[in-house]
Amino acid sequence: MTKICRYGTHRVISPIGTLPQPAYKLDNSMSIYENEVLIDVTTLNIDSASYTQIKKACNSDAEKMKEMIISIVEERGKLQNPVTGSGGMLIGTVKEIGKAFPANRLKVGDKIATLVSLSLTPLKLNSIKNLSPDSDQVDVDAQAILFESGLFAVLPEDIPEKLALAALDVAGAPAQVDRLVTEGDIVCIIGGGGKSGILCCYQAMQNVGPSGKVIVVEYSKDNAQRIIDMNLATNVIVADATNVMDVYNRVMEVTGGRGCDVTVNNVNVPSTEMTSILVTKGQGCVYFFSMATSFTKAALGAEGVGKDINLIVGNGYAKGHANLTLNILRESKQIRDLFEKIYI
């Protein structure tokens, strides 16, 4: 019998010796090992970069998008976009718990959101019940496996399931902003009008206080106006983040040539790395939350322009990130109302 591993390596089919996330193919049979949990899945929240790529590849055709998602899962045993490498997360109900899974963490019948990527989660996708090209939440008939090491959150009773899923999908972003941003900082949030961007804006505004600035760079005029109307930034720039020098010049104008202490990249398209780097001051920090980021471009690009700055990979996990993000929905009626309009 295959030796079980808390990290799920016993589910790796190829290449042997790797962990489930970088593996090409997983065993997605739904008979659980003793240290696993079986979940009846109701909804997948597909990573924004992945969903954008799928939507573009299928010309926004819902049926073609369904076919593409199903084919990825059939081929890989998990939902890992072959172009972006990213996945997303899910909500569902605990159906079965292995006898060696840590006691008192879960019980059968709990409704949970997984806080680990679909790119490492064994998934059996029976059918897609509902998919809209305009929403990255996909209703499914499916089952999934949670490993012993897997993170999860039991869904709160005061927040609707799909609303909680939408927020928890990007919970790492505002939690990292809370760590990185201090009073008086100048912060630039590139792609501030999307889901993760809005949460980051809220947290940044809380942290910088009256003496700091939160600058949003947003491509969509509608999303930019939304940020202005919700008072989630001190300055809003409508611009294409792939146009490096245009954004650089406009941010420098706002900062008086100083640059930003912290830059957060939430853009779901490629080639915005150098924009983030150039608008950040020397020894400042860039947090790349976006899974569309090329970290080779970021690292070599920073070197190429002589920027001594800290580049942080967008780790979606930070201790306490689920509670912090759900509390934003409890604190901000504007954000909650907006997310309910989009996701419920």
N, C-alpha and C positions, 0 to 999 in steps of 0.2 A: 504493500500500500504506500502511496506517496506520503512522505513526511510533511505534516502540516507546518505552516510558518505564519507567524502573527502578521506579517506584511503581505501575505497572499501569494508568495512565489510558487506554491503548489498548484496554482491556477494557470501558470504561464505555460503555454504550448510552444511558442517560439518568440525570440530565441531563448533557449534554456539558459538559466543563470542570471536573467535580468529580473527586475521588479515589474509588477503589473503595469505601471504607467508607461515606461519606455518600451515594454514588450509589444510585438506586432500583433500577436493573437493570444487570447485567453480562453480557457475552458469555461464556457457559460452554461454548463449543465447545472440544473437547479436543485440537485441533491446536495445538501449542505455538508461540509466538513464540521467537525465538532467545535471548532473555534469561529464559526461563521454565523451570520444572521441572514435569513431569507426575508425579502421584502416584496410585498405585492405593490407594484408601482402604479401610480395614477397619472403623474405628470412629470415630464422632463423639462428642465429649464436649461436650454442649450446655450453654451457660452456665446457671447455677443459676436466675437470675431468669427467663430465657427458658423453661426447662423447667418451672418452677413455673407460669408463665402458661399454657403450652400444656396442661399437665396439668389445671389448673383449668378452662380453656375447654372441654376435652373430657371433663370429669367423670371423669378417670382411666381413660377407655376407651382401651386400647392401640391398637385399630384406628383409632379416630378421631384419636388422636395421630399415628399413622403418616401418615394422610391429610393432616393439617394440615402436617406437616413437609414432605412431598412437594410439597404445593401451594405452600408458601413458596418452595422451591427452583425449582420450575417457573416461578413468576411473576418471581422476582428474579435467578435465575442464581447465587444464593448463599444460605446459610442465615442470614438476618437477620430476627429476630422483628419484625414490624411494630409490635408494642406496646412492647416493651422496647428495641428497636433493637440488641440484642446478639446474639452468635452462639455462640461456643465455640471449640473447636479439634479437631484430628484426628490420627490416626496412620495411617500407611500405608507403602508401599514405593515408592521412587523407580523409575519406569519409563523415563523419558526426560529428558535434560538438553539444553537448548538450547546451541548453540555459543558464545553470548556470555554465558552464565551464568558468574559468577566461578569460575575454575579452582580445583581442589583443595578446594572446599567440600563436594562431594557426589560420590558415584558411583552408577551404576545398581545397584539391589539393596539400597541402604541403607534400613534401617527408621528412620523419623523421626517425630517429633511436631512439628507446626507450632506456633510460638509467636506466631502472629498470628491475629486473630479470623476465624471463619467468616463474619462480617459483611462481610469484604472479599475473601474467597477464592472465585474462580470454582469452582463445584461442579456436577458432573453426577451426579445421584442416580438410579441405575438401579432399586434396590429397597432396602427395609429388611428385613434378615434377622431381627433380633431387637430388640425394644423392651419394656422393663418400666417401668411408671409409677413404680416405686420407685428406678430408677437413671437418671441422666442420661447414661449411656453407651449409645449406640445402634449396633449392628452393622449395617453396610451393604455393598452392592455399589456402589461409586461411584469417581469420579475427580475430582481437584482440581488446581488450578494454584497453584504457588508463584512469586511475583514475585522479581525480582532483589533487591529490598530486603527480602524476607521473612525473618523469623527462624525458626529451627528448631533442634531438638536431635536428634542421632542417639541412638536409644534405647540405654540402657546394658544390658550383658549380665547384670548382677547383680540387676536389678529387672524383674519381669514387665511386659510391654507395657502392659496395662490399668492396672496400679498406677502405672507411670510417667506414663501419660496423666492419671490422676486428679490426681496431684500437680502436674504441669506446667501443667495447666489453670488453677491458681490460684497459680502460682509468684511472681507479682508481689507478692502480699500479704505473705508472711513476709519477703521481701527488703526491702520498704519498711518493715516493722516493725523490721528490723535497722538500717536507716538512722535511723529516727526515735526509737527508744527507747534511753535510756541508763541507767546504773546509778542506782538510787534513785528512778526515776520511778514514778508511779502511772499505770497503764494500764487503760483500760476497753475491753474487746472485746465489742461488741454483736453477738450472733449467733455466740457462741464455740463452739457445739456442732457446727457443720457442718464441711465439709471445709476450707475456707479458714480458718475460725475456729480449728480445732484446730492447724493449722500456725502461725497467728499466736500462739496461746497458748504454744506450745512456744518460739518464738523470743523472745517477750516475757519469759517466765520466765528464759530464758538471759541476757537483757540487763539486767533490772532488778536481779538479784542479791538477796542476803538482805535488803537495806534497802528494797526497792521492793515494790510491790503490783501484781498482775494481777487485775482484777475482770472477771468474765464475766457478761454479761446474756444469758440464754437462755430462750426460750419453752417449749421441750420439757423436761419433767421428766426424761425418759430421757436426753436429751443432756446436761442439766445434771449428772446423776448420773455420767455417763461422764467429764465433765471432773473431777469430784471424785475419782473412782476412779483416774484417770490422773495426779492431782496436777499438773494443767496450769494451775491458778490458785490465788491465795491466798484469793479470795472468789468465791462463785457466787451470783447472784441469779436466781431463776426469775420471769420477768416478761414481759409483752407490751411490746415496744419501741415500739409505737405509742401506748402510754399514757404520755405524756411526763412528767407530774408524778409519777406513781407511781415510775417508774424514777429520775427526778431525786432525789426524796426519799431513796430507798434507797441510791443511790450516794453522796449527800452524807453519809449516816449512816456509811458505811464510811470515807469520806475525812475525816471530822471537819469537813465544810463546805468543805474546800479545793478540791475538784474534781480532775480528772485532767489530768496533763500531756499525755498522748496518748490519743485515742479512735480506735478502729478499727471501722468499720461494715461488717459482713459480711452483713447481713440481706438476704434475697432477696424482701422485700415492700416496698411503698411506705410513705411517711409515717413514717419514723424519723429524719428529718434533724434535727428540733429536739431530740429526745432526745439525740442525739450532741453537739449544740452546747451544750445546757444543762449537761451533766455535765462539760464541759471548762472548765478554769480560764482566766482571762484570759491572752492571749498563748500559750495552749497550742495544740495541733494536733489537727485531726480529719482522718483519712484515710478517705475514702469509697471503699472497694473495691467495694461493691455496685453492680451495674448497675441496681438498682431505684431508685437515688437520683435525685431531681430537684435539679439544681444551682441552679436558680432558687429553689426553696424554701430550700435551704441558705444561699445568699448573702443573699437578702432577709430570711430568718428570723434570721440572725446579726445583721444590721443592726438588725432590729426589736427585739431584746432587748438591744441594746447590748453585744454580745460582740466584743471585739477578739481574734480567734483566726485561726489559719492553716487554711484549708480546702483540702485536697489532693484533686484528682481522681484516681480510681482507675486510674492508668496501670498496665496489666498487665505492663509491661516495666520491669525494672531490671537494670542490668549485673550479670551473674553470678547472676541469679535462678534459672536452671535448676539449676545446681550446688548452690546453697545449699539449695534445696527437696529435691532428691534426697538430699542429705546428711542431711536431717532423717530421712528414711526409713531411712537406714543407721545413724543414731545412736540412734533411738528404736524399740525393738522393739515397744512398746505401740502406737505410731501405725501402724507397718507392719502389725502383726497386724490392727488395726482396719480399715485400708484394704483389706487383702487379703480380709477377710471381706465387705466391702461390694462390692468391684469385681472380684473374681476368681471 
